[in-house]
Amino acid sequence: MKKKHKSRRPSRKKPTPPAKGGRKTAAKQSGPAGKSAPLREVKVEKSTVKSKARKPDPSTARVVGLRPTRHSKSVRERTRLAPSALRWSCPPISSGSRKHGISTLLGQDRPIAALRTGLALYAPGYNIFVSGMPGSGRTRLVTDLIRRLKPTGKLVEDRVFVSNFRQPNRPRLITLPRGEGPNFRDDMHELVHVLQETLGSVLRSRTHRVSHDLVLRSAEEREKRLMAALDRQAKKDGLSVVQFPGSGGGMMADIYPIYEGEAVNLEAFRDLVAQGQVSNAKYLRLRAKRDKLMDRLEEVTERLLRITHDTDEELRKMDRHVAIHVLRSHLRSFGRRWNHDEVTGFLDSLQEYILLDLDRWVTGDPRHDAEDHLPDDSTQPPPPEGLPQPPYPTPPPAGRGEPVRFLGVEVHVVKTSDGDECPVVLETHPTYSNLFGVVEQSRDGHTPSLGQVHPGSILRSDGGYLILRLSELMSEPGVWTQLKRAVKVGRVEIREFDPNSGVTSGTLQPEAVPITLKVILIGDPGAYETLAIEDSQFLQTFKIHAEFDTVMPATKGNMRRYADLVEWFRREEKLCPFSADANAAIVEYGARLAGRKDKLTARYGELADLAREASFICESAGAKIITRAHIEQAIQTRTYRVDLPRECVERDFKDGYLLMQSKGKTVGQINALTVLESDALIFGKPSRVTAVTGAGPVNRSGVVNIERESDLSGPLHDKGVMILHGYLLRELASEEPLNLQATICFEQTYGGVDGDSASSAELCALLSSLTDIPIDQGFGVTGSINQLGVIQAVSGVNEKIEGFFRLCRSRGLTGTQGVILPVANVADMMLDPEVVAAVAAGKFSIHAVTHVDEMMELLTGVPMKKVRAAAVERVAQFRKMSG
């Protein structure tokens, strides 16, 4: 049976399926009369009916049947366990002289075989999910195995982003041979500088400027002839064509009347009329002629604009014609060096872009300050005599090797590699930015440059392996969904990500990058099954499941592996050497953590911590070699650090806040053994269970679970109480109605209970109440029961026994106290040496039973035949009372 308590910190991990027969639940526990229980935070013990039958210990195994076999010895003598069955001692073990890798030392053949297959088989969907308890060496084993196997993975190409001239916010992706990305970037920078210098030189050359000048002079002559013809016609009519600068920098023209040889505007001419110096008839005549000439002026103006447009177009054609020869020459040479379809397409778009914005490539970026791009007048060379000012000022040289963004061309390498080494990336902080990459936003509000595109660990591991911990991955909103999509489609997008909406955004959106990698997810037990249920595509994405066991057999080979592993820890962290006795003590500690003396724990992190602390104690004591005493002291120190919750519970027993009777006999009351779990400690806590019985009508017959009625009972505890009702029906009401009403309660339980490991204790308390036969309060009881009365295995028996032993020891051992447990749990005995010594001295006893008949006889001292007869008689009385 286990107590359940509410955790103060809600977990952000995805829930994993409960272990068979157990479920984690939570509720806050408070003490009597409002006194808060001393536990800080506790978890539920996964104690329940074993799904697989355990092989009984040969020293105690008997045929399990409906009734125990009759023997000449008393039940107490038949069921008592010898001290040798309570703890297993490991002989001294020395480590081998041969050095092994961590993958060999861990002894997990099944998951290692799965890992080897997953690492070697590079095919779609063969990603790897590694599951196991934290501290089992999962991450270390994966990285070590990759290092030892040295898989080649897939030699992927380099990925390069370049400017997209048609859609500047969507940079283009170019894929190049492995290791060639940086060379392409450098060559591209050099090409841009060469093109700028060459085009500037050609377009500022004397020959080109003379050609420009001839076109401009021809246009100017045509403009002059048109204006001269218009002016001659105007003068015949007493008018004149006047030209003056316009607000836009061009020339404007108007027609004014002539007065005394000078052209005056209409306002001034109208004043002359008003003054009488010009007749009104002349004014009207000149005005009429001017109106006709204005129509002619508009025609001339249109022709002038057409001449200007045609001249500009001709000049541009001349520039383009010259530029095309320069570009073709250089781009053709560059294309031969980089003969790839994507590069060819990019060069074609580059040529088009340069020709559309040729002025910018010759004059520099007009958006920058003039002092940054134009030389001083003192340094500008004067034009040759007789030629106009050059149309293209000479820009300053751009810095070699740096992005020439002011020309609109950028090249950014986001993935490159050389050699055959397979990339292996362990991402310990899998945020969206760290995984997929990020586009750094510009501070000036402009579109970010390609240099602000930063790849994530997915691109860094392209062609290799990306290792992630599931718990860290699930703590980042939206990342798991995006990762599944990227792995499924084989492409990754570098974007800004909004965790609230779950969508990507950003002003710069580079093309998606193809990826070929294996994702290795490391999760807790049960996580693989949970994800498979939640996502129908999960099994198609993670086809390899490397499942680490929590324990391994306590064979001689595995014991030697323990010693070799400790030696590996010593070499890796330069600890003090371990003696053979110290290795044996660590093996015994591993058996205790495994919960069985024929098993060893696979939580190697716990062993590593114990080795480190024992080495520290050894160094502090000035010793040169670690002995068993140092290991035992390290265990005691570790326990003392986390032992406060247990001390608080035992203090409540001592102070009388928690009521518990360890002597005498009482009707309808029994000591059930439960387990509590704090942050780093599992410990046993005895609990008082009481039962009350009475007559009841047929429609109300049954067992009332008070915890269930008060919402403090878990489903497994409810199941255990229902099983009691089935047992009572079989034994007491197979032919007639039961007419029995009973209530069962865990006294002073404020945080709830779950599990069925106290169902045997509840049945014994119920039978005691029904028959008025008292139960010996010197016994603590654990074990689940089925409807046939067979006692079944539970978990946490070591902690339960030690918890009841400490309670009895604190009140004085009488020699009649002890614990009753299932025979199937005898193989789990790895008790504290103090408990074993007390049993050897006859101060405490431990009994293993197979049936409730034996348990009831041990508790009451009355043969079960008499107990059953008394129960049948009492139920018959209830029928009469109800009838």
C-alpha positions in Angstrom: 0.0 0.0 0.0 1.2 3.5 -0.7 0.2 6.9 0.5 -0.3 9.6 -2.0 0.5 13.2 -1.6 0.1 16.3 -3.7 3.2 17.6 -5.4 3.9 21.3 -4.9 5.5 21.7 -8.3 3.4 20.6 -11.2 5.3 18.6 -13.7 5.7 19.9 -17.3 6.5 16.5 -18.7 4.1 14.5 -20.7 2.5 11.8 -18.5 3.8 8.3 -18.9 1.7 5.2 -18.6 1.6 3.9 -15.0 3.5 0.8 -14.0 1.3 -2.3 -14.0 -0.7 -2.3 -10.8 0.2 1.1 -9.7 -0.6 4.7 -10.4 0.9 8.0 -9.3 -1.6 10.2 -7.6 -1.2 13.2 -5.3 -3.0 15.1 -2.5 -1.8 17.2 0.4 -1.3 15.6 3.7 -2.0 17.4 7.0 -1.7 16.2 10.5 -4.2 15.7 13.3 -6.1 18.7 14.6 -4.8 20.7 11.7 -1.2 20.0 12.3 0.7 19.9 9.0 2.5 16.8 8.2 6.3 17.2 8.1 6.7 15.9 4.5 7.9 18.5 2.0 7.0 16.8 -1.2 6.4 13.1 -1.7 5.6 10.8 -4.6 3.4 7.7 -4.6 5.1 4.4 -4.3 4.5 2.2 -7.3 3.4 -0.7 -5.2 0.8 -3.1 -6.3 0.0 -6.6 -7.6 2.9 -7.9 -9.6 2.0 -8.5 -13.2 4.5 -11.4 -13.5 4.7 -14.1 -10.9 8.1 -14.2 -9.1 10.0 -17.3 -8.5 9.8 -18.1 -4.8 13.0 -18.4 -2.8 13.8 -22.1 -2.5 14.2 -21.8 1.3 10.7 -20.7 1.8 8.7 -21.8 -1.3 5.7 -24.0 -0.8 2.9 -25.1 -3.1 0.4 -22.2 -3.2 -3.1 -23.5 -2.9 -6.5 -22.5 -1.4 -5.5 -23.8 2.0 -2.0 -24.1 3.5 -0.6 -27.6 4.0 -0.8 -28.8 7.5 2.6 -29.3 9.2 3.6 -30.5 12.6 5.3 -27.2 13.3 3.3 -24.1 14.4 2.5 -21.4 11.8 4.9 -19.0 13.5 7.8 -21.5 13.2 6.9 -22.6 9.6 6.7 -19.1 8.3 9.6 -17.5 10.1 12.5 -16.4 7.8 16.1 -17.2 8.8 18.5 -14.2 9.1 20.4 -15.6 6.0 17.3 -15.0 3.9 17.0 -11.4 4.8 20.1 -10.0 3.2 22.6 -11.1 0.6 26.3 -10.4 1.0 28.6 -10.1 -1.9 32.1 -11.6 -1.8 35.1 -9.3 -2.5 35.4 -8.4 -6.1 38.4 -7.0 -7.9 38.2 -5.2 -11.2 39.8 -6.6 -14.3 43.0 -5.3 -15.8 41.5 -4.8 -19.3 40.0 -1.4 -20.1 36.5 -1.4 -21.4 34.3 1.2 -23.0 31.2 2.4 -21.2 28.9 0.5 -23.7 30.5 -2.8 -22.6 30.4 -1.9 -18.9 26.7 -1.1 -18.8 25.7 -4.6 -19.7 22.6 -3.6 -21.6 22.8 -6.0 -24.5 19.3 -5.5 -25.8 19.3 -1.7 -26.1 22.8 -1.7 -27.4 21.9 -4.1 -30.2 18.9 -1.8 -31.0 21.3 1.2 -31.0 23.7 -0.5 -33.3 21.0 -1.2 -35.8 19.6 2.3 -35.6 23.0 3.9 -36.0 24.0 1.8 -38.9 20.7 1.7 -40.8 20.4 5.0 -42.6 16.9 4.9 -44.0 13.7 7.0 -43.7 12.0 6.7 -40.3 14.9 4.9 -38.6 15.3 7.5 -35.9 16.0 6.2 -32.4 14.1 6.5 -29.2 16.1 5.6 -26.1 14.1 5.0 -22.9 15.3 4.2 -19.4 15.4 5.6 -15.9 17.5 8.8 -15.3 20.9 7.9 -14.2 21.0 4.7 -16.2 23.8 6.1 -18.4 21.6 6.5 -21.5 23.1 9.7 -22.8 26.7 8.6 -22.0 26.2 5.3 -23.7 24.7 6.8 -26.9 27.6 9.2 -27.3 30.2 6.6 -26.4 28.7 4.1 -28.8 28.7 6.6 -31.7 32.3 7.4 -30.9 33.3 3.7 -30.8 31.3 2.7 -33.9 32.4 5.8 -35.8 29.5 5.7 -38.2 30.0 7.6 -41.5 26.4 8.8 -41.7 25.8 10.6 -45.0 28.3 13.0 -46.5 26.0 16.0 -47.1 26.7 18.9 -49.3 27.3 22.5 -48.2 24.3 24.9 -48.0 24.7 28.5 -49.0 22.2 31.3 -49.0 22.4 34.0 -51.7 20.4 37.1 -52.5 17.2 36.8 -54.3 17.0 39.8 -56.6 13.3 39.3 -57.5 12.1 38.6 -53.9 14.7 40.1 -51.6 13.0 38.8 -48.4 13.3 35.2 -49.6 17.0 34.3 -50.1 17.9 31.5 -52.5 19.5 28.3 -51.4 22.5 26.9 -53.3 23.8 23.4 -52.7 27.5 22.9 -53.3 30.0 20.0 -53.0 31.1 19.2 -49.5 33.5 21.8 -48.1 33.2 24.2 -51.1 30.8 26.7 -49.5 33.4 29.0 -48.0 35.4 29.0 -51.3 32.2 29.9 -53.2 31.6 32.8 -50.9 35.1 34.1 -51.2 35.0 33.8 -55.0 31.6 35.5 -55.2 32.9 38.4 -53.1 35.8 38.7 -55.4 33.6 38.6 -58.5 31.4 41.4 -57.2 34.4 43.6 -56.5 35.9 42.8 -59.9 32.6 43.5 -61.7 32.2 46.8 -59.9 35.7 48.0 -60.7 35.6 46.7 -64.3 32.3 48.2 -65.1 33.3 51.5 -63.5 36.5 51.6 -65.4 34.9 50.8 -68.8 31.9 53.2 -68.3 34.3 56.0 -67.3 36.8 55.3 -70.1 37.6 58.1 -72.6 36.2 56.2 -75.6 32.9 55.6 -73.8 32.6 59.2 -72.6 33.3 60.5 -76.2 30.4 58.3 -77.4 28.2 59.7 -74.7 29.2 63.2 -75.6 28.4 62.7 -79.3 24.9 61.5 -78.5 24.3 64.3 -76.0 25.6 66.9 -78.5 23.4 65.6 -81.3 20.4 65.7 -79.0 21.3 69.2 -77.9 21.5 70.4 -81.5 18.1 69.1 -82.3 16.7 70.7 -79.2 18.3 74.1 -80.2 16.9 73.9 -83.7 13.4 73.3 -82.5 13.6 76.1 -80.0 15.2 78.5 -82.6 12.4 77.8 -85.2 9.8 78.5 -82.6 11.6 81.7 -81.5 11.8 83.0 -85.1 8.1 82.5 -85.6 7.4 84.3 -82.3 9.5 87.3 -83.1 7.6 87.7 -86.4 4.5 88.3 -84.3 6.2 90.6 -81.8 6.8 87.8 -79.2 9.8 85.9 -77.8 10.4 82.4 -76.4 11.9 82.7 -72.9 13.7 79.7 -71.2 14.4 79.5 -67.4 15.3 76.7 -64.9 12.5 74.7 -63.5 11.9 73.5 -60.0 12.8 69.9 -60.9 16.2 70.9 -62.3 15.2 71.0 -66.0 14.5 73.9 -68.3 11.0 75.5 -68.7 9.8 77.8 -71.6 7.2 80.5 -72.0 6.2 83.1 -74.6 6.4 86.8 -73.6 5.4 90.0 -75.5 8.2 92.3 -76.6 8.2 95.9 -75.5 10.9 98.2 -76.6 13.1 95.3 -77.6 12.7 93.5 -74.2 10.5 90.4 -73.4 8.1 91.1 -70.5 5.5 88.8 -68.9 1.8 89.2 -69.4 1.3 90.9 -66.0 3.9 93.6 -66.8 2.5 94.0 -70.3 -1.1 94.4 -68.8 0.3 97.2 -66.5 1.6 99.0 -69.6 -1.9 98.8 -71.1 -3.3 100.3 -68.0 -0.8 103.1 -68.0 -1.7 103.9 -71.6 1.8 103.1 -73.0 0.4 100.2 -75.0 -3.0 100.2 -76.7 -5.6 97.7 -75.7 -6.0 96.6 -79.3 -2.3 95.7 -79.5 -2.5 93.8 -76.3 -5.4 91.8 -77.5 -3.7 91.1 -80.9 -0.5 89.9 -79.2 -2.4 87.8 -76.7 -4.2 86.1 -79.5 -1.0 85.3 -81.3 0.6 84.1 -78.0 -2.3 81.7 -77.4 -1.6 80.2 -80.9 2.1 80.0 -80.2 1.5 78.3 -76.8 -0.1 75.4 -78.6 3.0 75.2 -80.8 5.2 75.4 -77.6 3.4 72.4 -76.1 4.2 70.4 -79.3 7.8 71.5 -79.2 8.0 70.6 -75.5 6.7 67.1 -76.2 9.2 66.7 -78.9 12.0 67.9 -76.5 10.9 65.4 -73.9 10.9 62.6 -76.5 14.4 63.6 -77.6 15.5 63.5 -73.9 13.9 60.1 -73.4 15.4 58.7 -76.6 18.7 60.1 -75.7 18.6 58.6 -72.2 17.5 55.3 -73.7 20.3 55.4 -76.3 22.8 56.1 -73.5 21.5 53.2 -71.5 21.7 51.0 -74.4 25.3 52.0 -74.9 26.0 51.3 -71.3 24.2 48.0 -71.3 26.0 47.0 -74.5 29.3 47.7 -73.0 28.3 46.1 -69.6 27.0 43.0 -71.3 30.4 42.3 -72.8 32.0 42.8 -69.4 29.5 40.7 -67.5 29.5 37.8 -70.0 33.2 37.6 -69.9 33.5 37.5 -66.1 30.3 35.5 -65.4 31.2 32.9 -68.1 34.6 32.4 -66.4 33.0 32.2 -63.0 30.4 29.7 -64.3 33.1 27.4 -65.6 34.7 27.4 -62.1 31.3 26.7 -60.4 29.5 24.5 -62.9 26.2 23.9 -61.0 22.7 24.5 -62.2 21.8 26.5 -59.1 24.9 28.7 -59.5 24.1 29.2 -63.2 20.6 30.4 -62.4 21.9 32.7 -59.8 24.5 34.2 -62.2 21.8 34.8 -64.8 19.7 36.7 -62.3 22.7 38.6 -61.1 23.4 39.8 -64.7 19.8 40.9 -65.1 20.0 42.6 -61.7 23.2 44.5 -62.6 21.9 45.7 -65.9 18.7 47.0 -64.4 20.6 49.0 -61.8 23.8 49.8 -63.6 24.2 53.2 -62.1 24.3 51.8 -58.6 27.1 49.5 -59.5 29.2 52.3 -60.9 28.3 55.2 -58.6 27.8 53.2 -55.3 24.8 53.2 -53.1 23.1 56.7 -53.1 21.5 55.9 -49.8 24.8 56.2 -48.0 26.4 59.4 -47.1 28.4 61.1 -49.9 31.5 61.2 -47.7 31.4 57.5 -47.4 31.2 56.9 -51.2 32.5 59.9 -53.0 36.1 61.2 -52.9 36.9 64.8 -52.0 37.2 67.3 -54.9 40.9 67.5 -54.2 41.3 63.8 -54.9 39.0 63.6 -57.9 41.0 63.6 -61.1 39.9 66.4 -63.5 38.3 65.3 -66.8 40.4 65.5 -69.9 40.4 68.8 -71.7 37.5 69.4 -74.0 35.3 66.7 -72.4 32.4 67.2 -70.0 32.3 66.0 -66.4 32.3 62.2 -66.3 28.8 60.8 -65.9 29.9 58.3 -63.3 31.9 59.6 -60.3 34.6 57.1 -59.1 33.4 55.3 -56.0 35.8 54.2 -53.2 37.0 50.6 -53.3 35.0 48.2 -51.1 36.6 46.1 -48.5 37.9 42.8 -49.8 36.3 39.6 -48.3 33.4 41.4 -46.7 29.7 41.2 -47.8 29.1 43.9 -50.4 25.6 44.4 -49.3 25.4 48.0 -50.6 25.5 46.4 -54.1 22.6 44.1 -53.2 24.6 40.8 -53.4 25.1 38.7 -50.3 26.5 35.1 -49.8 26.1 33.4 -46.5 27.3 29.8 -45.7 24.9 28.1 -43.2 26.3 24.6 -43.5 29.8 23.4 -44.4 32.0 20.5 -43.5 35.2 18.8 -44.6 36.5 15.4 -44.1 34.5 12.2 -43.4 33.8 12.8 -39.7 30.2 12.3 -38.8 28.6 15.3 -36.9 27.1 14.4 -33.5 25.3 17.2 -31.7 23.9 16.9 -28.2 21.4 19.7 -27.8 20.9 20.3 -24.1 18.7 23.5 -24.5 16.3 22.7 -27.3 14.6 26.0 -27.8 13.1 26.7 -31.2 16.0 29.1 -32.0 18.7 26.6 -30.9 17.2 23.8 -32.9 16.0 25.4 -36.1 18.1 28.6 -36.2 17.1 32.2 -36.0 17.1 35.3 -38.1 18.5 38.1 -36.0 16.4 41.3 -36.4 18.1 44.5 -37.5 18.2 47.3 -35.1 17.6 50.0 -37.7 14.3 48.3 -38.8 15.6 47.4 -42.3 15.4 43.9 -43.7 18.0 41.7 -42.0 21.1 40.8 -44.0 22.0 37.2 -44.7 24.8 37.4 -42.2 22.0 37.7 -39.5 20.7 34.2 -40.4 22.1 31.8 -37.8 21.6 28.0 -38.3 20.5 25.7 -35.4 21.6 22.4 -34.2 19.5 20.5 -36.8 21.6 22.0 -39.6 24.8 21.5 -37.6 24.0 17.8 -37.3 22.9 17.4 -40.9 24.4 14.1 -42.2 24.9 12.9 -38.6 23.1 12.5 -35.3 21.1 14.9 -33.2 20.7 13.8 -29.6 17.8 15.3 -27.6 16.3 14.7 -24.2 12.5 14.4 -24.4 11.8 16.1 -21.1 13.7 19.2 -22.2 12.1 19.1 -25.6 8.6 18.9 -24.3 9.2 21.9 -22.0 9.5 24.2 -25.0 6.1 25.2 -26.4 5.5 24.2 -30.0 9.0 22.7 -30.6 8.0 19.1 -30.6 5.4 19.6 -33.4 7.9 21.6 -35.5 10.6 18.9 -35.0 8.3 16.1 -36.1 7.3 18.0 -39.2 10.9 18.8 -40.1 12.0 15.2 -39.6 9.0 13.9 -41.6 9.5 16.2 -44.7 13.3 16.3 -44.5 13.5 20.1 -44.6 14.1 22.8 -42.0 13.1 26.4 -42.2 15.0 29.2 -40.4 12.4 31.5 -39.1 11.2 33.5 -36.2 8.8 31.4 -34.1 5.8 32.6 -32.1 5.2 30.0 -29.3 1.8 31.5 -28.6 0.4 31.1 -32.1 2.6 28.2 -33.0 3.5 29.7 -36.4 6.7 31.0 -37.9 7.1 34.5 -39.2 9.8 37.1 -39.9 10.7 39.7 -42.5 13.5 37.5 -43.9 12.3 34.0 -44.9 15.1 31.9 -46.5 14.3 28.8 -48.6 13.9 25.6 -46.7 17.1 23.6 -46.4 17.0 19.8 -47.1 18.3 17.7 -44.1 19.4 14.2 -43.7 20.0 13.2 -40.1 19.1 10.8 -37.4 17.3 12.1 -34.3 18.0 10.3 -31.1 15.4 11.0 -28.4 16.1 10.0 -24.8 13.1 9.6 -22.6 11.8 8.0 -19.4 10.2 4.5 -19.3 6.7 4.5 -20.8 7.2 7.7 -22.8 7.6 5.7 -26.1 4.3 4.0 -25.6 2.5 7.3 -24.6 3.8 9.1 -27.7 2.8 6.2 -29.9 -0.8 6.4 -28.6 -1.0 10.2 -29.0 0.5 10.3 -32.5 -0.3 7.7 -35.1 2.7 8.7 -37.1 5.2 8.4 -34.3 6.1 4.8 -34.8 6.8 5.5 -38.5 9.2 8.3 -37.5 11.0 6.5 -34.6 11.2 2.9 -35.7 14.1 1.9 -33.4 13.3 1.7 -29.7 16.3 1.0 -27.4 14.8 0.3 -24.0 17.1 0.2 -21.0 16.2 -2.1 -18.2 16.3 -0.7 -14.7 17.9 -3.9 -13.3 20.0 -6.8 -14.5 20.7 -10.3 -13.0 23.1 -10.5 -10.1 25.4 -12.9 -11.9 29.1 -13.2 -11.4 29.7 -11.6 -14.7 27.6 -8.6 -13.9 29.2 -8.3 -10.4 32.6 -8.1 -12.2 31.1 -5.6 -14.6 30.1 -3.5 -11.6 33.7 -3.5 -10.4 35.0 -2.7 -13.8 32.5 0.2 -14.0 33.7 1.6 -10.7 37.3 1.4 -12.0 36.2 3.2 -15.1 34.7 6.0 -12.9 37.9 6.1 -11.0 40.0 6.6 -14.1 37.7 9.1 -15.6 37.5 11.3 -12.5 40.8 10.4 -10.9 39.2 9.0 -7.7 41.0 7.0 -5.0 41.4 3.3 -5.8 38.7 0.9 -4.6 39.4 -2.3 -2.6 37.7 -5.6 -3.4 35.6 -5.2 -0.3 34.5 -1.7 -1.4 33.5 -3.1 -4.8 31.4 -5.7 -3.0 29.7 -3.0 -0.9 28.8 -1.1 -4.0 27.4 -4.3 -5.5 25.2 -4.8 -2.4 24.1 -1.2 -2.7 23.1 -1.9 -6.3 21.1 -4.9 -5.2 19.3 -2.7 -2.6 18.4 -0.1 -5.2 17.2 -2.9 -7.5 14.8 -4.0 -4.7 15.8 -7.7 -5.1 18.8 -9.6 -3.9 19.1 -11.5 -7.2 19.1 -8.3 -9.2 21.4 -5.3 -9.6 20.3 -1.8 -10.4 21.1 -0.3 -13.8 20.9 3.3 -12.5 24.6 3.8 -12.9 24.4 7.5 -12.0 23.6 6.5 -8.4 26.7 4.3 -8.3 28.9 7.0 -9.7 27.6 9.4 -7.0 28.4 6.9 -4.3 31.9 6.3 -5.7 32.6 10.0 -5.8 31.4 10.6 -2.2 33.3 7.5 -0.9 36.4 8.9 -2.6 35.9 12.2 -0.9 35.5 10.6 2.5 38.6 8.5 1.9 40.7 11.6 1.0 39.3 13.5 3.9 40.4 10.8 6.3 43.9 10.7 4.8 43.5 7.1 3.5 44.9 5.9 0.2 42.4 3.2 -0.7 38.6 3.1 -0.4 37.3 0.3 1.8 33.9 -1.1 2.7 33.8 1.3 5.7 34.1 4.3 3.4 31.3 3.0 1.2 29.0 2.4 4.2 29.8 5.9 5.6 29.0 7.4 2.2 25.7 5.6 2.2 24.9 6.8 5.7 25.9 10.4 4.8 23.7 10.3 1.7 20.8 9.0 3.7 21.2 11.6 6.4 21.1 14.4 3.9 17.7 13.5 2.7 16.3 11.8 5.8 14.4 14.7 7.3 10.9 13.7 6.0 11.3 10.2 7.6 12.5 11.8 10.8 9.5 14.1 10.9 7.1 11.1 10.4 8.8 9.1 13.2 8.8 12.2 15.4 5.0 12.4 15.0 4.7 8.8 16.1 6.9 9.5 19.1 5.0 12.6 20.1 1.7 10.9 19.8 0.4 12.9 16.9 0.2 9.7 14.8 -1.4 6.9 16.8 0.2 3.5 16.4 0.1 0.5 18.7 3.0 -1.9 18.7 2.1 -4.1 21.7 -1.0 -5.9 22.9 -4.0 -7.1 21.1 -7.0 -5.2 19.7 -10.2 -6.2 17.9 -10.7 -4.8 14.3 -7.3 -3.0 14.2 -4.1 -3.8 12.4 -0.8 -2.2 11.4 -0.6 -1.9 7.6 2.8 -1.1 6.0 2.9 1.7 3.5 5.6 3.6 1.6 6.2 7.3 1.2 8.6 8.9 -1.3 10.2 12.3 -0.9 12.4 14.0 -3.4 15.4 11.7 -2.9 14.2 9.1 -0.3 11.7 6.2 -0.1 10.8 5.1 3.4 8.3 3.0 5.1 5.5 4.4 7.3 3.2 2.1 9.3 -0.5 3.0 9.2 -3.4 2.0 11.4 -6.3 0.3 9.6 -9.5 -0.3 11.4 -12.6 -2.2 10.4 -16.2 -2.1 11.9 -18.8 -4.7 11.0 -22.5 -5.0 11.6 -25.8 -6.4 10.3 -27.2 -4.9 7.1 -30.0 -5.6 4.6 -29.2 -7.5 1.4 -29.5 -4.3 -0.7 -26.9 -2.6 1.5 -24.5 -5.5 2.2 -20.9 -5.0 1.3 -17.7 -3.2 2.4 -17.6 0.6 2.6 -14.2 2.1 1.8 -14.2 5.3 3.9 -11.2 6.7 1.8 -13.3 6.3 -1.3 -16.3 8.0 0.1 -14.1 11.0 1.1 -12.3 11.1 -2.3 -9.0 10.0 -0.8 -8.8 6.6 -2.4 -7.1 5.7 -5.7 -8.5 3.2 -8.1 -6.2 0.4 -7.1 -7.1 0.8 -3.5 -10.8 0.7 -4.5 -10.1 -2.5 -6.4 -8.5 -4.1 -3.4 -11.5 -3.3 -1.2 -13.8 -4.8 -3.9 -11.7 -8.0 -3.9 -12.4 -8.3 -0.1 -16.1 -8.3 -0.8 -15.5 -11.2 -3.3 -13.6 -13.1 -0.7 -16.4 -12.7 1.8 -19.0 -13.8 -0.6 -17.0 -17.0 -1.4 -16.4 -17.8 2.2 -19.5 -16.7 4.0 -22.3 -16.3 1.5 -22.0 -18.8 -1.2 -25.5 -20.1 -0.7 -27.3 -17.4 1.4 -27.3 -13.6 1.4 -24.3 -11.9 3.1 -26.4 -9.4 5.2 -23.1 -7.9 6.3 -22.2 -4.2 6.3 -18.6 -3.2 7.0 -16.5 -0.1 6.9 -12.7 0.0 6.5 -10.6 3.1 7.2 -6.9 4.2 7.1 -6.7 6.2 10.2 -5.0 9.6 10.2 -4.5 9.6 6.5 -4.9 13.1 5.1 -3.2 12.8 1.8 -5.0 9.7 0.4 -4.0 6.2 -0.3 -3.6 4.0 -3.4 -2.4 0.6 -4.3 -3.8 -2.8 -3.1 -0.8 -3.9 -1.0 -2.8 -3.4 2.2 -5.8 -5.5 1.1 -4.6 -8.5 3.2 -4.3 -6.3 6.3 -7.8 -4.9 5.6 -9.3 -8.4 5.3 -7.7 -9.5 8.6 -9.0 -6.4 10.4 -12.5 -7.1 8.9 -12.4 -10.7 10.0 -11.2 -9.7 13.5 -14.1 -7.2 13.8 -16.6 -9.8 12.6 -15.4 -12.5 15.0 -14.3 -10.3 18.0 -11.0 -12.1 17.8 -8.2 -9.6 18.7 -5.1 -9.0 16.5 -1.6 -8.9 17.8 -0.5 -5.3 17.4 3.2 -6.3 17.4 2.9 -7.3 13.8 3.0 -5.1 10.7 1.4 -6.6 7.6 1.8 -6.1 3.8 0.6 -8.0 0.8 -2.2 -7.9 -1.7 -4.9 -10.6 -1.8 -7.1 -12.1 -4.4 -10.7 -13.4 -4.1 -9.4 -16.9 -3.2 -7.4 -15.6 -0.2 -3.9 -16.0 -1.8 -1.4 -13.5 -0.7 0.3 -11.8 -3.6 3.6 -9.9 -4.1 4.0 -6.2 -3.5 6.9 -3.7 -3.8 8.9 -1.7 -1.4 9.1 -4.5 1.2 12.6 -3.5 2.4 11.4 0.0 3.2 8.2 -1.2 4.8 10.0 -3.7 7.1 12.6 -1.1 8.2 9.9 1.5 8.8 8.0 -0.8 11.2 11.3 -2.0 12.8 12.3 1.6 13.6 8.9 2.2 15.2 9.2 -0.9 17.4 12.8 -0.1 18.2 12.0 3.4 19.4 9.4 1.9 21.8 11.5 -1.0 22.8 11.8 -4.4 21.1 9.9 -7.1 22.9 10.9 -10.1 20.9 7.3 -10.8 19.8 7.2 -8.1 17.2 7.6 -8.7 13.5 6.4 -8.3 9.9 4.3 -10.6 7.8 4.8 -10.4 4.0 4.1 -12.5 0.9 6.4 -15.5 0.1 6.9 -14.1 -3.3 8.7 -11.1 -1.8 11.4 -13.2 0.0 13.7 -12.8 -2.9 13.5 -9.0 -2.4 15.1 -9.0 1.0 18.1 -6.7 1.2 17.4 -5.4 4.7 19.6 -3.0 6.8 22.2 -5.0 8.7 20.6 -3.7 12.0 17.3 -5.4 11.2 19.1 -8.6 10.3 21.0 -8.5 13.6 17.8 -8.0 15.5 16.2 -11.0 13.8 19.3 -13.1 14.5 19.2 -12.0 18.2 15.5 -13.1 18.4 14.3 -9.5 19.1 12.3 -9.2 15.8 10.9 -11.7 13.3 9.9 -11.7 9.7 7.3 -14.2 8.4 6.4 -15.1 4.8 2.9 -16.5 4.0 1.1 -17.7 1.0 -2.6 -17.5 2.2 -4.7 -15.4 4.4 -5.3 -18.4 6.6 -1.6 -18.4 7.7 -1.6 -14.6 8.1 -4.7 -14.6 10.3 -3.4 -17.4 12.5 -0.1 -15.5 13.0 -2.0 -12.4 13.9 -4.5 -13.9 16.3 -3.0 -17.2 17.5 -6.3 -18.8 16.6 -6.5 -21.5 13.9 -8.2 -20.3 10.8 -10.8 -23.1 11.1 -12.1 -21.5 14.3 -12.0 -18.0 12.9 -14.0 -19.1 9.9 -16.6 -20.8 12.0 -17.0 -17.7 14.2 -17.4 -15.6 11.1 -20.1 -17.9 9.7 -21.9 -17.9 13.0 -21.9 -14.1 13.2 -23.1 -13.7 9.6 -26.0 -16.1 10.4 -26.9 -13.9 13.3 -26.9 -10.9 11.0 -29.3 -12.7 8.7 -31.7 -13.4 11.5 -31.5 -9.7 12.6 -32.1 -8.5 9.0 -34.8 -11.1 8.3 
